[in-house]
Amino acid sequence: MELKNYLKLAKNAAVVAGKKILEIYESGDFSIEAKDDSSPLTLADKAAHEIIVSILEKTNLPILSEEGKEIPFEQRSKFEYFWMIDPLDGTKEFIKKNGEFTVNIALIHKGEPILGVVYLPVLRDIYYAVRNEGAFVDKKGSIHKLQTSAKNLTEKGLKVVASRSHLSSETKDYLNELNEPEIVSRGSSLKFLLVASGEADLYPRFGPTMEWDTAAAHIIVNEAGGSVVLEDHLTPLIYNKKNLLNPHFIVLPQ
């Protein structure tokens, strides 16, 4: 399998979908609906899904998308490789018009993300990684390698990422155990990217997320020198579980 070709395709899919998202974002016509879990769904979510699928289906690999049809576990458990996509991560941020939303595309192999692309339509920044090849960000043609901060968790004043929308009591308890942490807030998978780039040191997530919310940014963190683990700080977050809801996890700098 030639991952470089898949990376090129995934980056193209993310950018094309991002352009469409931006068109809708700037038009103000979101056509907001409520999904079964009462979370918002916009015209942009659906349009981005269709664009990404139309590009990635050329690979003949299965595609699991937040906005696609549900694939029974009995079927997807047999997938060796498949695409996992969140066409618009941060729909609430999109609706608020604060710019903190992303396009997430990951390639999963036997429960692990091995390729990831996260595109920021408003800034036109694209973050990407392939297993064992490092993590990078392309900012308008200027490419930089990503590296986590490698701070010790006992240090004073750690920059800790916490969600604007989801700050659970468990998260508050975790923060209280740290040594005078500084809280940094971002929407969508940007929280992972802050750790991957060393702009933040830690991201504890003790609230609900789905696998497509985390997969693409997960491999970017890994390749930048960090890890995404369960509360024991050891067990990696895995993918293509029977239940696609993630357990609580922590994004660590090393």
Secondary structure as the mmCIF struct_conf table of DSSP 4:
data_model
#
loop_
_struct_conf.conf_type_id
_struct_conf.id
_struct_conf.beg_label_comp_id
_struct_conf.beg_label_asym_id
_struct_conf.beg_label_seq_id
_struct_conf.end_label_comp_id
_struct_conf.end_label_asym_id
_struct_conf.end_label_seq_id
HELX_RH_AL_P HELX_RH_AL_P1 LEU A 3 SER A 27
STRN STRN1 GLU A 33 ALA A 34
TURN_TY1_P TURN_TY1_P1 ASP A 36 ASP A 37
BEND BEND1 SER A 38 SER A 38
STRN STRN2 PRO A 40 LEU A 41
HELX_RH_AL_P HELX_RH_AL_P2 LEU A 43 LEU A 56
HELX_RH_3T_P HELX_RH_3T_P1 GLU A 57 THR A 59
TURN_TY1_P TURN_TY1_P2 ASN A 60 ASN A 60
STRN STRN3 ILE A 63 SER A 65
TURN_TY1_P TURN_TY1_P3 GLU A 66 GLU A 67
BEND BEND2 GLY A 68 GLY A 68
HELX_RH_AL_P HELX_RH_AL_P3 PHE A 73 ARG A 76
TURN_TY1_P TURN_TY1_P4 SER A 77 LYS A 78
BEND BEND3 GLU A 80 GLU A 80
STRN STRN4 TYR A 81 ASP A 89
HELX_RH_AL_P HELX_RH_AL_P4 THR A 91 LYS A 96
TURN_TY1_P TURN_TY1_P5 LYS A 97 LYS A 97
BEND BEND4 GLY A 99 GLY A 99
STRN STRN5 THR A 102 HIS A 109
TURN_TY1_P TURN_TY1_P6 LYS A 110 GLY A 111
STRN STRN6 GLU A 112 LEU A 120
TURN_TY1_P TURN_TY1_P7 PRO A 121 ARG A 124
STRN STRN7 ASP A 125 VAL A 130
TURN_TY1_P TURN_TY1_P8 ARG A 131 ASN A 132
BEND BEND5 GLU A 133 GLU A 133
STRN STRN8 ALA A 135 LYS A 139
TURN_TY1_P TURN_TY1_P9 LYS A 140 GLY A 141
STRN STRN9 SER A 142 LYS A 145
TURN_TY1_P TURN_TY1_P10 LEU A 153 THR A 154
BEND BEND6 GLU A 155 GLU A 155
TURN_TY1_P TURN_TY1_P11 LYS A 156 GLY A 157
STRN STRN10 LYS A 159 ALA A 162
BEND BEND7 ARG A 164 SER A 165
HELX_RH_AL_P HELX_RH_AL_P5 SER A 169 ASN A 176
TURN_TY1_P TURN_TY1_P12 GLU A 177 GLU A 177
BEND BEND8 LEU A 178 GLU A 180
HELX_LH_PP_P HELX_LH_PP_P1 PRO A 181 PRO A 181
STRN STRN11 GLU A 182 SER A 185
TURN_TY1_P TURN_TY1_P13 SER A 188 SER A 189
HELX_RH_AL_P HELX_RH_AL_P6 LEU A 190 ALA A 196
TURN_TY1_P TURN_TY1_P14 SER A 197 GLY A 198
BEND BEND9 GLU A 199 GLU A 199
BEND BEND10 ASP A 201 ASP A 201
STRN STRN12 LEU A 202 LEU A 202
STRN STRN13 TYR A 203 ARG A 205
BEND BEND11 GLY A 207 GLY A 207
STRN STRN14 MET A 210 MET A 210
HELX_RH_AL_P HELX_RH_AL_P7 GLU A 211 GLU A 223
TURN_TY1_P TURN_TY1_P15 ALA A 224 GLY A 225
STRN STRN15 SER A 227 VAL A 229
TURN_TY1_P TURN_TY1_P16 GLU A 231 ASP A 232
BEND BEND12 HIS A 233 THR A 235
STRN STRN16 PRO A 236 PRO A 236
HELX_LH_PP_P HELX_LH_PP_P2 LEU A 237 LEU A 237
BEND BEND13 ASN A 240 ASN A 240
BEND BEND14 LYS A 242 ASN A 243
STRN STRN17 LEU A 245 LEU A 245
HELX_LH_PP_P HELX_LH_PP_P3 ASN A 246 HIS A 248
STRN STRN18 PHE A 249 LEU A 252
#
